[in-house]
Amino acid sequence: MVAKIGDFLGRRADGDPGATVLWRGLDKLAFITDTFRIFHPILTTVP
């Protein structure tokens, strides 16, 4: 899933995703997580 977020197409001949693709995916996932926390602060607070 992280590789897909990092723009890995996943075709048969593509092979495994590399470090760059995984890094891009993790960076985008961090951005998505931060954005969610900004717009939904009640759901992310710990009691």
N, C-alpha and C positions, 0 to 999 in steps of 0.2 A: 504494500500500500504506500509506503514511503517512496518507493521508486516510481510509482505512478504519479505521485504528487510532484516528483522531481523531473517529470516529462519523459520517463522511460516508456517506450512504446510497447515492449513486450512481444515483439514478433518472433517467429520461430528462429530465424537466423540471427537475431540480435545477441544472443548469449545472456550472460548475467549482467545486472547493472553494476556499474563501477562506482568508485568512491565519490566522484564528482556528482553523479546523479543522486546518490544517497545523501550527500551533503546538501544539494539543492532541495531535495525533498524534506529533509529535517529543518532547513531554514524556512521553507514555506509553511511547514507544520507549526513551527514556533510562532510565525506571524499570524496564522489562523487562530492559534490558541490565545495569543495576546489580544487579538481583536474580539474574540468571544468573551474574554474576561472583561474587556472594557464595556461591551454592550449588554452583558448579563452579570453585573456584579453580585446580585443576590444569590445566583446559582453557584457561584464559585467561592463564596465565603465559608469558612470552616467554623462551626459553632464553638 
